[in-house]
Amino acid sequence: MKNPYEVLGVSETATDEEIKTAYRNLAKKYHPDNYYDSPLADLAEEKMKEINGAYDQICEMRRNGSRSTASSGSYGSDSSYNRTSYPDVRQYIMNGRLDDAMELLNGVPEGSRNAEWYFLMGMVFSRKGWNDQAYSYFQRAYQMEPNNTEFQAAFNSMNARRTYTNPGYQTSDSMGCSACDICTGMLCANCLCNCCGGGRGC
């Protein structure tokens, strides 16, 4: 098995930011969209899998403390590195394939469902317009990882949306919160893009 650091072209003493940059550059280079209808499409897909696998492996090793890092924190303390477990699900959500995303998520055993799982399920329900269900999943993700800025933003946005659209807070001529709907949608899309780093749907 290849050394994951060699796959990304970085040393084992590379900082978290250096690893993130190396991953993003390679992901952009080998993204399948760049090889549409190309005879190299299959090779690019395999390379992309290798890059994703190496990146995920480094994240896991650093979370477990099996590799030192030159930065002040580890992957475990940087929430942006805890969002790599479900790249296919994120891709499906970005492409609007919500049923496919939900099918993959439902296939994850209950004992293996981490905070990201709940966040992504919340994203699916949010895109479907099922806000009560989305709120519950966002809330669970945030409770499991309160320091994760992505989960926190999604929960706070949905919480504010629910509060604003509550009849007790509406004016007499208010019929909803269309502006809030747009903002929430943009926020959620931005969360996915910020985490996926170009190779995962951006």
C-alpha positions in Angstrom: 0.0 0.0 0.0 1.4 3.4 -0.9 2.4 5.9 1.7 -0.5 8.4 1.8 1.9 11.3 2.2 3.7 10.2 -1.0 0.4 10.1 -2.8 -0.3 13.7 -1.9 3.3 14.7 -2.5 4.0 16.0 1.0 6.3 15.0 3.9 5.0 13.4 7.1 6.0 16.6 8.9 3.8 18.8 6.6 1.4 21.1 8.4 -2.3 20.6 8.3 -2.7 23.5 5.9 0.0 22.1 3.5 -1.7 18.8 3.4 -5.1 20.4 2.7 -3.5 22.5 -0.1 -1.8 19.5 -1.7 -5.1 17.6 -1.6 -7.1 20.4 -3.1 -4.6 20.9 -5.9 -4.6 17.2 -6.8 -8.3 16.9 -6.5 -8.8 19.8 -8.9 -6.4 18.3 -11.4 -7.9 14.8 -11.4 -11.6 15.7 -10.9 -13.8 13.5 -13.2 -15.4 16.6 -14.7 -12.1 17.4 -16.3 -12.1 14.1 -18.2 -15.6 13.9 -19.4 -15.8 11.9 -22.6 -12.0 11.4 -22.4 -10.2 8.1 -22.8 -8.4 8.9 -19.6 -11.6 9.2 -17.6 -11.2 5.8 -15.9 -7.6 6.5 -15.0 -8.6 9.9 -13.6 -11.3 8.2 -11.5 -8.9 5.7 -10.1 -6.4 8.5 -9.3 -9.1 10.5 -7.6 -10.0 7.5 -5.5 -6.3 7.1 -4.5 -6.1 10.8 -3.6 -9.2 10.7 -1.5 -8.1 7.5 0.2 -4.7 8.9 1.0 -6.2 12.1 2.4 -8.7 10.2 4.5 -6.0 7.9 5.8 -3.8 10.9 6.8 -6.8 12.5 8.6 -7.5 9.2 10.5 -3.8 8.7 11.5 -3.6 12.3 12.8 -6.8 12.0 14.7 -5.4 8.9 16.3 -2.1 10.6 17.1 -0.1 8.1 15.1 1.7 10.9 13.1 3.1 14.2 14.5 2.3 17.5 12.9 4.2 20.7 12.7 1.1 22.8 13.2 -0.2 23.8 16.6 -3.3 21.5 16.3 -4.1 18.1 15.0 -6.7 17.0 12.5 -8.8 16.0 15.4 -8.9 19.6 16.6 -9.5 21.1 13.2 -13.1 20.6 12.4 -12.5 21.0 8.7 -10.6 17.7 8.6 -13.4 15.8 10.2 -15.6 16.0 7.1 -14.1 13.4 4.8 -16.0 10.3 5.6 -18.8 10.6 3.1 -17.4 12.2 -0.1 -19.9 10.3 -2.3 -22.8 11.5 -0.2 -21.7 15.1 -0.4 -21.3 14.7 -4.2 -24.8 13.4 -4.5 -26.2 16.2 -2.4 -24.4 18.8 -4.5 -25.8 17.2 -7.7 -29.3 17.1 -6.3 -29.4 13.3 -6.1 -31.0 13.4 -2.7 -32.5 9.9 -2.8 -29.1 8.4 -3.7 -27.5 10.3 -0.9 -30.1 9.1 1.6 -29.7 5.5 0.4 -26.0 5.6 1.1 -26.6 7.2 4.5 -29.2 4.6 5.5 -26.7 1.9 4.6 -24.4 3.0 7.4 -24.9 0.9 10.6 -26.3 2.8 13.5 -23.2 2.2 15.6 -21.1 3.9 12.9 -23.2 7.0 12.5 -21.0 9.9 13.6 -21.7 13.6 13.7 -21.1 14.1 10.0 -23.6 11.4 9.2 -26.3 13.4 11.1 -25.2 16.6 9.4 -25.5 15.1 5.9 -28.8 13.5 6.7 -29.9 17.0 7.8 -28.7 18.4 4.5 -30.8 15.9 2.6 -33.9 16.7 4.5 -33.2 20.4 4.2 -32.8 20.2 0.4 -36.1 18.2 0.4 -37.8 21.0 2.3 -38.5 18.8 5.4 -37.3 21.4 7.9 -38.4 19.7 11.1 -36.5 16.6 10.3 -33.5 18.6 9.1 -33.4 20.6 12.3 -33.3 17.4 14.4 -30.4 16.0 12.5 -28.5 19.3 12.5 -29.1 19.5 16.2 -27.7 16.0 16.9 -24.6 16.7 14.7 -24.0 19.9 16.6 -24.4 18.3 20.0 -22.0 15.5 19.0 -19.3 18.0 17.8 -20.1 21.5 19.1 -16.8 22.8 18.0 -17.3 21.9 14.3 -18.0 25.2 12.6 -19.9 23.6 9.7 -22.3 21.8 12.0 -22.7 24.8 14.2 -23.5 27.1 11.2 -26.1 24.7 9.8 -27.8 24.2 13.2 -27.8 27.9 14.0 -29.2 28.8 10.5 -32.0 26.3 10.8 -32.7 27.3 14.4 -33.0 30.9 13.4 -35.2 30.0 10.4 -37.6 28.1 12.6 -37.7 30.9 15.1 -38.3 33.5 12.5 -41.1 31.6 10.8 -42.8 30.7 14.0 -46.3 32.2 14.0 -45.6 33.8 17.3 -42.8 35.9 15.8 -44.5 36.8 12.6 -46.2 40.1 11.8 -49.8 40.0 10.7 -48.9 40.4 7.0 -46.0 37.8 7.1 -46.5 34.8 5.0 -43.1 33.1 5.4 -39.5 33.7 5.1 -38.4 33.5 1.4 -35.3 35.5 2.0 -34.3 33.3 4.8 -34.9 30.3 2.6 -32.5 31.6 0.1 -29.9 32.4 2.7 -30.1 29.0 4.3 -29.8 27.3 0.9 -26.7 29.4 0.1 -25.2 28.7 3.5 -25.6 25.0 3.2 -24.2 25.0 -0.3 -21.2 27.0 0.9 -20.7 24.6 3.8 -20.4 21.7 1.3 -18.1 23.6 -1.0 -15.8 24.8 1.8 -15.3 21.2 3.0 -15.1 19.4 -0.2 -12.2 21.3 -1.5 -12.8 21.3 -5.2 -12.5 17.5 -5.7 -15.6 16.7 -3.8 -18.3 18.5 -5.8 -16.9 22.1 -6.0 
